Amino acid sequence: MWRPTGLRRHVSRWFTLITMCRSIKRLRERDEVASDQEIAEAALQFVRKISGYRQPSAKNEAAFSSAVDEITLASHRLLEEITK
């Protein structure tokens, strides 16, 4: 199996990061406020991308859920602050 090395690995990781983020929806629009559900879904998508898991194992479920909750709260705070 071919595996990227050196510069190829770096470029491969960069490309993966760029393409992964396309599916995360922009939550801040000029006249629209993001719903709680939209923020939670974006947080879940972000944690999935960072962890590399669509569904965590039973062993990692608590850490996964905690990360989603923390990112949801941080996103709420950010959106509240920038829309004042």
C-alpha positions, 0 to 999 in steps of 0.5 A: 500500500502506498503511503505519502511521505515527507512533503507528500504527506504534508500536502495530503494532510493539508488537502484533507483539512481543506476538503473536510471543512466544506461540509460545515455550514456557516452559522453567521449570516447578516440577518439570520440567527443560527438556531440552537440545533444548527449550532449543536449540529455544527459542533458535532460535525466539527468533533467528527472531523477533528476526531476522525470518527463518525460514531465514537466507540463506547469507550470514547463516548463520554469524551466525544459528547463532552467535546460536542457540548463544550464546542456548542457552548463556545459557539453560542458565546462567540455568536452572541459576542460578535452580534452585539 
